[in-house]
Amino acid sequence: MKVKVILFALFTIGCFEAGAQKINRSKVWSDAVKQSDLMLEHISMIRDTKPELVTPRTIEEGSLKMVKSGDWTSGFFPGILWMLYQHTGNGHWKQDAEKFTALLEKEQWNGDSHDVGFKIYCSFGNGYRLTNNPHYKDVIIQSAKTLVARYNSKIGAIRSWDFRRDQWQFPVIVDNMMNLELLFAATRLSGDSLYYQVAVHHANTTLKNHFRQNFSSYHVVDYDTLTGEARRKMTFQGYADESAWARGQAWGLYGFTMCYWETKDKRYLQQADSIASFILNNAALPKDGVPYWDFNDRSIPAVPRDASAAAIIASALFELSQYSSQGARYKKIAGKMLESLTNHYRSKPGDHSGFILLHSTGHKPANSEVDVPINYADYYYLEALLRSGK
């Protein structure tokens, strides 16, 4: 049996890496423009009667689901609009991006969760990168102040969630690595090293406690607020406490890649390489490179895929390819993932309320957003597409 598993793993990897990149990029971008125009039409109809709903998140029971600015995913659609502006240079996308970015401005003060990084940096961060708008700079810095208020120096990490206080003392999720980009940016923009230091401490604590010997990641690590030590390691959105939830592995890969390009600390590059090795050499990774929602679900292959995880991984690998000794391999694999998503996981133009990718999985244990379009899948897909041209 062990030999069969090894042979299957080698076959999977070999077939996966062998594919040539076959993407008509101009058509992909043209389709993305059409879908986003359609999305804006749907949004307009909903916001006419429900102006408190500011951004599209998914499709629920056949209809577009919109959410308020406080939702953790609220920054992704403005980010998509900024990337469309970046690619096309068309001023109307800039105007739309500015409009939807402005709807999130109050989130710079919202300290209820670590997600201020997702909300603000995907929107205002992309906006500042492309326009140098000084107001966007101020929002980024204030958002970083809001985020560091959740930092605990005894633990050396930023608190992720405030709910279930009867179950957790100080929960930190691997997703939180993604919010560190906001802090690194705030130090560059303000000259205040506090944000950089908090980001590094958080990354180091995650590096120490979140990963197993095979470099797969736990989803949640709960810390003792008196001793600062990890008291429990578990999952919330994965298959089991000791399983490898696919999007969690993607967050870890992307997060440590980002920490390396921000700090040039080789420990982060080594960690990113190791996480990539776990993902890409995993026997449960399908031939097309789009992972099942959890690498350890015992019902594989009769389980949902997660296109969002593939998009995040592809985007991270394109970036990691610029720094790693395995760069050529990573770029080839990321290209294959992008090819798979493009050719087999995209919506036809005019369908699915304007979403680009299909077949993502949000929170399977809660039977929430399973096998549906989700806005962060589209965001990281377009980001990967932009990075593929570097």
Rosetta blueprint (number, residue, H / E / L):
1 M L
2 K H
3 V H
4 K H
5 V H
6 I H
7 L H
8 F H
9 A H
10 L H
11 F H
12 T H
13 I H
14 G H
15 C H
16 F H
17 E H
18 A H
19 G L
20 A L
21 Q L
22 K L
23 I L
24 N L
25 R H
26 S H
27 K H
28 V H
29 W H
30 S H
31 D H
32 A H
33 V H
34 K H
35 Q H
36 S H
37 D H
38 L H
39 M H
40 L H
41 E H
42 H H
43 I H
44 S H
45 M H
46 I H
47 R H
48 D L
49 T L
50 K L
51 P L
52 E L
53 L L
54 V L
55 T E
56 P E
57 R E
58 T E
59 I E
60 E E
61 E L
62 G L
63 S E
64 L E
65 K E
66 M E
67 V E
68 K L
69 S L
70 G L
71 D L
72 W L
73 T L
74 S L
75 G L
76 F H
77 F H
78 P H
79 G H
80 I H
81 L H
82 W H
83 M H
84 L H
85 Y H
86 Q H
87 H H
88 T H
89 G L
90 N L
91 G H
92 H H
93 W H
94 K H
95 Q H
96 D H
97 A H
98 E H
99 K H
100 F H
101 T H
102 A H
103 L L
104 L L
105 E H
106 K H
107 E H
108 Q H
109 W H
110 N L
111 G L
112 D L
113 S L
114 H L
115 D L
116 V H
117 G H
118 F H
119 K H
120 I H
121 Y H
122 C H
123 S H
124 F H
125 G H
126 N H
127 G H
128 Y H
129 R H
130 L H
131 T H
132 N L
133 N L
134 P H
135 H H
136 Y H
137 K H
138 D H
139 V H
140 I H
141 I H
142 Q H
143 S H
144 A H
145 K H
146 T H
147 L H
148 V H
149 A L
150 R L
151 Y E
152 N E
153 S L
154 K L
155 I L
156 G L
157 A E
158 I E
159 R L
160 S L
161 W L
162 D L
163 F L
164 R L
165 R L
166 D L
167 Q L
168 W L
169 Q L
170 F L
171 P E
172 V E
173 I E
174 V H
175 D H
176 N H
177 M H
178 M H
179 N H
180 L H
181 E H
182 L H
183 L H
184 F H
185 A H
186 A H
187 T H
188 R H
189 L H
190 S H
191 G L
192 D L
193 S L
194 L H
195 Y H
196 Y H
197 Q H
198 V H
199 A H
200 V H
201 H H
202 H H
203 A H
204 N H
205 T H
206 T H
207 L H
208 K H
209 N H
210 H L
211 F E
212 R L
213 Q L
214 N L
215 F L
216 S L
217 S E
218 Y L
219 H L
220 V E
221 V E
222 D E
223 Y E
224 D L
225 T L
226 L L
227 T L
228 G L
229 E L
230 A E
231 R E
232 R E
233 K E
234 M E
235 T L
236 F L
237 Q L
238 G L
239 Y L
240 A L
241 D L
242 E L
243 S L
244 A L
245 W E
246 A H
247 R H
248 G H
249 Q H
250 A H
251 W H
252 G H
253 L H
254 Y H
255 G H
256 F H
257 T H
258 M H
259 C H
260 Y H
261 W H
262 E H
263 T H
264 K L
265 D L
266 K H
267 R H
268 Y H
269 L H
270 Q H
271 Q H
272 A H
273 D H
274 S H
275 I H
276 A H
277 S H
278 F H
279 I H
280 L H
281 N L
282 N L
283 A L
284 A L
285 L L
286 P L
287 K L
288 D L
289 G L
290 V L
291 P L
292 Y E
293 W L
294 D E
295 F L
296 N L
297 D L
298 R L
299 S L
300 I L
301 P L
302 A L
303 V L
304 P L
305 R E
306 D L
307 A H
308 S H
309 A H
310 A H
311 A H
312 I H
313 I H
314 A H
315 S H
316 A H
317 L H
318 F H
319 E H
320 L H
321 S L
322 Q L
323 Y L
324 S L
325 S L
326 Q L
327 G H
328 A H
329 R H
330 Y H
331 K H
332 K H
333 I H
334 A H
335 G H
336 K H
337 M H
338 L H
339 E H
340 S H
341 L H
342 T H
343 N H
344 H H
345 Y L
346 R E
347 S L
348 K L
349 P L
350 G L
351 D L
352 H H
353 S H
354 G H
355 F L
356 I L
357 L E
358 L L
359 H L
360 S E
361 T E
362 G E
363 H E
364 K H
365 P H
366 A H
367 N L
368 S E
369 E E
370 V E
371 D E
372 V E
373 P L
374 I E
375 N H
376 Y H
377 A H
378 D H
379 Y H
380 Y H
381 Y H
382 L H
383 E H
384 A H
385 L H
386 L H
387 R H
388 S L
389 G L
390 K L
